[in-house]
Amino acid sequence: MGAFKRMGFVAAVMALVLVFSAQAWGGGLKTYGKGYRFDKNSWICVHIEGEPYERGFQHGYLVASELKEVMRTIPTLTLNRGF
């Protein structure tokens, strides 16, 4: 019976470690193909792999929300500066 208690304790500790490490990474992991993205300390970290077209598509997919924001704000920034 002691072995089962130890195994339960080890399983509980491992579960807590996984929960806290997932929270430390921020918003979780987003994947597409071989590429993935995660947020850490307000930085967006993107890893992409493959042929050039695949890498470009992975990058666009993984940072799409940020690209939308850039496309929305660029006209305002450039018009206000006379460009």
N, CA and C atoms as a LAMMPS dump frame, in Angstrom:
ITEM: TIMESTEP
0
ITEM: NUMBER OF ATOMS
249
ITEM: BOX BOUNDS ff ff ff
-5.0000000000000000e+02 5.0000000000000000e+02
-5.0000000000000000e+02 5.0000000000000000e+02
-5.0000000000000000e+02 5.0000000000000000e+02
ITEM: ATOMS id mol type element x y z
1 1 1 N 0.819 -1.194 0
2 1 2 C 0 0 0
3 1 3 C 0.861 1.255 0
4 2 1 N 2.017 1.226 0.619
5 2 2 C 2.896 2.378 0.668
6 2 3 C 3.377 2.789 -0.718
7 3 1 N 3.603 1.807 -1.588
8 3 2 C 4.06 2.11 -2.948
9 3 3 C 2.991 2.87 -3.72
10 4 1 N 1.724 2.512 -3.52
11 4 2 C 0.636 3.209 -4.204
12 4 3 C 0.515 4.651 -3.722
13 5 1 N 0.72 4.88 -2.443
14 5 2 C 0.667 6.246 -1.915
15 5 3 C 1.788 7.088 -2.503
16 6 1 N 2.983 6.499 -2.595
17 6 2 C 4.113 7.222 -3.178
18 6 3 C 3.855 7.542 -4.645
19 7 1 N 3.311 6.573 -5.38
20 7 2 C 3.011 6.808 -6.793
21 7 3 C 1.962 7.907 -6.942
22 8 1 N 0.969 7.907 -6.07
23 8 2 C -0.052 8.955 -6.106
24 8 3 C 0.54 10.314 -5.798
25 9 1 N 1.427 10.358 -4.816
26 9 2 C 2.085 11.612 -4.458
27 9 3 C 2.934 12.124 -5.618
28 10 1 N 3.71 11.236 -6.232
29 10 2 C 4.554 11.623 -7.364
30 10 3 C 3.686 12.111 -8.525
31 11 1 N 2.582 11.435 -8.785
32 11 2 C 1.683 11.858 -9.863
33 11 3 C 1.094 13.234 -9.572
34 12 1 N 0.727 13.487 -8.327
35 12 2 C 0.166 14.789 -7.956
36 12 3 C 1.205 15.893 -8.111
37 13 1 N 2.429 15.629 -7.692
38 13 2 C 3.496 16.625 -7.829
39 13 3 C 3.769 16.908 -9.304
40 14 1 N 3.82 15.87 -10.124
41 14 2 C 4.057 16.065 -11.556
42 14 3 C 2.927 16.868 -12.193
43 15 1 N 1.693 16.62 -11.786
44 15 2 C 0.561 17.38 -12.317
45 15 3 C 0.684 18.855 -11.951
46 16 1 N 1.075 19.137 -10.714
47 16 2 C 1.253 20.531 -10.301
48 16 3 C 2.372 21.208 -11.082
49 17 1 N 3.458 20.491 -11.305
50 17 2 C 4.567 21.05 -12.079
51 17 3 C 4.101 21.385 -13.492
52 18 1 N 3.336 20.5 -14.107
53 18 2 C 2.835 20.77 -15.454
54 18 3 C 1.912 21.976 -15.482
55 19 1 N 1.043 22.09 -14.498
56 19 2 C 0.11 23.218 -14.447
57 19 3 C 0.869 24.525 -14.303
58 20 1 N 1.804 24.585 -13.366
59 20 2 C 2.533 25.828 -13.141
60 20 3 C 3.479 26.161 -14.287
61 21 1 N 4.074 25.168 -14.929
62 21 2 C 4.948 25.467 -16.065
63 21 3 C 4.132 25.953 -17.249
64 22 1 N 2.935 25.436 -17.448
65 22 2 C 2.073 25.924 -18.53
66 22 3 C 1.667 27.364 -18.276
67 23 1 N 1.399 27.72 -17.026
68 23 2 C 1.04 29.093 -16.701
69 23 3 C 2.23 30.028 -16.889
70 24 1 N 3.426 29.562 -16.622
71 24 2 C 4.619 30.402 -16.764
72 24 3 C 4.882 30.754 -18.221
73 25 1 N 4.479 29.887 -19.147
74 25 2 C 4.69 30.16 -20.556
75 25 3 C 3.733 31.213 -21.08
76 26 1 N 2.746 31.554 -20.332
77 26 2 C 1.809 32.573 -20.796
78 26 3 C 0.607 31.933 -21.45
79 27 1 N 0.187 32.477 -22.59
80 27 2 C -1.049 32.093 -23.235
81 27 3 C -1.09 30.702 -23.817
82 28 1 N -0.18 29.853 -23.547
83 28 2 C -0.217 28.506 -24.077
84 28 3 C 0.541 28.41 -25.392
85 29 1 N 0.35 27.3 -26.051
86 29 2 C 1.088 26.996 -27.266
87 29 3 C 0.116 26.932 -28.428
88 30 1 N 0.415 27.648 -29.501
89 30 2 C -0.387 27.608 -30.713
90 30 3 C 0.479 26.964 -31.779
91 31 1 N -0.059 26.002 -32.514
92 31 2 C 0.741 25.29 -33.505
93 31 3 C 0.089 25.332 -34.88
94 32 1 N 0.923 25.16 -35.887
95 32 2 C 0.467 24.949 -37.256
96 32 3 C 1.571 24.189 -37.978
97 33 1 N 1.287 22.981 -38.419
98 33 2 C 2.304 22.158 -39.068
99 33 3 C 3.476 21.932 -38.129
100 34 1 N 4.678 22.217 -38.615
101 34 2 C 5.88 22.074 -37.788
102 34 3 C 6.162 23.327 -36.971
103 35 1 N 5.401 24.38 -37.192
104 35 2 C 5.646 25.638 -36.494
105 35 3 C 4.833 25.756 -35.221
106 36 1 N 5.33 26.569 -34.311
107 36 2 C 4.584 26.835 -33.086
108 36 3 C 4.909 28.225 -32.577
109 37 1 N 4.033 28.713 -31.705
110 37 2 C 4.165 30.055 -31.15
111 37 3 C 3.75 30.014 -29.687
112 38 1 N 4.464 30.776 -28.869
113 38 2 C 4.062 30.936 -27.478
114 38 3 C 4.442 32.335 -27.025
115 39 1 N 3.748 32.812 -26.014
116 39 2 C 4.002 34.134 -25.449
117 39 3 C 4.748 33.954 -24.139
118 40 1 N 5.806 34.719 -23.964
119 40 2 C 6.559 34.647 -22.714
120 40 3 C 7.047 36.041 -22.357
121 41 1 N 6.676 36.503 -21.184
122 41 2 C 7.096 37.819 -20.69
123 41 3 C 6.809 38.926 -21.708
124 42 1 N 5.624 38.912 -22.265
125 42 2 C 5.156 39.909 -23.24
126 42 3 C 5.882 39.839 -24.582
127 43 1 N 6.621 38.787 -24.844
128 43 2 C 7.272 38.583 -26.133
129 43 3 C 6.573 37.438 -26.852
130 44 1 N 6.462 37.549 -28.162
131 44 2 C 5.905 36.474 -28.976
132 44 3 C 7.077 35.679 -29.536
133 45 1 N 7.128 34.416 -29.223
134 45 2 C 8.189 33.54 -29.724
135 45 3 C 7.585 32.629 -30.786
136 46 1 N 8.165 32.635 -31.987
137 46 2 C 7.652 31.847 -33.105
138 46 3 C 8.772 30.957 -33.618
139 47 1 N 8.455 29.672 -33.816
140 47 2 C 9.398 28.717 -34.397
141 47 3 C 8.736 28.158 -35.648
142 48 1 N 9.414 28.261 -36.793
143 48 2 C 8.872 27.742 -38.043
144 48 3 C 9.907 26.845 -38.706
145 49 1 N 9.417 25.861 -39.471
146 49 2 C 10.287 24.914 -40.169
147 49 3 C 9.703 24.606 -41.529
148 50 1 N 10.556 24.16 -42.447
149 50 2 C 10.084 23.683 -43.738
150 50 3 C 10.646 24.475 -44.898
151 51 1 N 10.035 24.26 -46.06
152 51 2 C 10.401 24.988 -47.268
153 51 3 C 9.951 26.442 -47.137
154 52 1 N 10.491 27.329 -47.976
155 52 2 C 10.156 28.751 -47.843
156 52 3 C 8.656 29.042 -47.82
157 53 1 N 7.885 28.425 -48.714
158 53 2 C 6.44 28.676 -48.732
159 53 3 C 5.8 28.219 -47.424
160 54 1 N 6.194 27.033 -46.957
161 54 2 C 5.648 26.513 -45.695
162 54 3 C 5.984 27.439 -44.532
163 55 1 N 7.228 27.923 -44.484
164 55 2 C 7.633 28.819 -43.4
165 55 3 C 6.836 30.115 -43.437
166 56 1 N 6.639 30.654 -44.637
167 56 2 C 5.864 31.883 -44.759
168 56 3 C 4.424 31.698 -44.321
169 57 1 N 3.83 30.578 -44.712
170 57 2 C 2.445 30.317 -44.329
171 57 3 C 2.336 30.105 -42.826
172 58 1 N 3.27 29.345 -42.252
173 58 2 C 3.268 29.129 -40.803
174 58 3 C 3.393 30.459 -40.069
175 59 1 N 4.308 31.306 -40.52
176 59 2 C 4.512 32.603 -39.865
177 59 3 C 3.236 33.433 -39.929
178 60 1 N 2.628 33.514 -41.111
179 60 2 C 1.399 34.286 -41.256
180 60 3 C 0.272 33.756 -40.393
181 61 1 N 0.146 32.441 -40.335
182 61 2 C -0.915 31.829 -39.533
183 61 3 C -0.695 32.084 -38.046
184 62 1 N 0.541 31.95 -37.6
185 62 2 C 0.83 32.043 -36.17
186 62 3 C 0.802 33.474 -35.634
187 63 1 N 1.037 34.459 -36.483
188 63 2 C 1.013 35.854 -36.021
189 63 3 C -0.101 36.658 -36.694
190 64 1 N -1.14 35.982 -37.158
191 64 2 C -2.221 36.641 -37.905
192 64 3 C -2.875 37.766 -37.118
193 65 1 N -3.127 37.561 -35.844
194 65 2 C -3.807 38.607 -35.07
195 65 3 C -2.945 39.864 -34.964
196 66 1 N -1.643 39.704 -34.819
197 66 2 C -0.755 40.862 -34.755
198 66 3 C -0.661 41.548 -36.118
199 67 1 N -0.649 40.757 -37.198
200 67 2 C -0.607 41.346 -38.534
201 67 3 C -1.864 42.163 -38.813
202 68 1 N -3.014 41.68 -38.365
203 68 2 C -4.26 42.438 -38.529
204 68 3 C -4.167 43.781 -37.811
205 69 1 N -3.614 43.769 -36.62
206 69 2 C -3.473 45.008 -35.849
207 69 3 C -2.527 45.981 -36.549
208 70 1 N -1.436 45.483 -37.107
209 70 2 C -0.493 46.335 -37.831
210 70 3 C -1.171 46.942 -39.06
211 71 1 N -1.905 46.118 -39.804
212 71 2 C -2.591 46.614 -40.998
213 71 3 C -3.637 47.67 -40.641
214 72 1 N -4.213 47.565 -39.47
215 72 2 C -5.213 48.53 -39.034
216 72 3 C -4.567 49.852 -38.609
217 73 1 N -3.398 49.797 -37.987
218 73 2 C -2.794 51.014 -37.433
219 73 3 C -1.841 51.737 -38.383
220 74 1 N -1.258 51.057 -39.35
221 74 2 C -0.296 51.69 -40.265
222 74 3 C -0.895 52.894 -40.994
223 75 1 N -2.091 52.794 -41.58
224 75 2 C -2.628 53.986 -42.264
225 75 3 C -2.753 55.196 -41.338
226 76 1 N -3.17 54.985 -40.127
227 76 2 C -3.306 56.093 -39.182
228 76 3 C -1.947 56.702 -38.871
229 77 1 N -0.962 55.878 -38.652
230 77 2 C 0.375 56.382 -38.329
231 77 3 C 0.992 57.135 -39.497
232 78 1 N 0.845 56.606 -40.703
233 78 2 C 1.482 57.244 -41.855
234 78 3 C 0.754 58.513 -42.283
235 79 1 N -0.565 58.541 -42.204
236 79 2 C -1.306 59.746 -42.587
237 79 3 C -1.036 60.89 -41.624
238 80 1 N -0.89 60.572 -40.363
239 80 2 C -0.625 61.613 -39.374
240 80 3 C 0.774 62.197 -39.502
241 81 1 N 1.664 61.522 -40.187
242 81 2 C 3.044 61.996 -40.332
243 81 3 C 3.325 62.534 -41.728
244 82 1 N 2.306 62.596 -42.58
245 82 2 C 2.477 63.168 -43.908
246 82 3 C 3.054 62.235 -44.954
247 83 1 N 3.058 60.941 -44.721
248 83 2 C 3.568 59.992 -45.718
249 83 3 C 2.491 59.627 -46.704
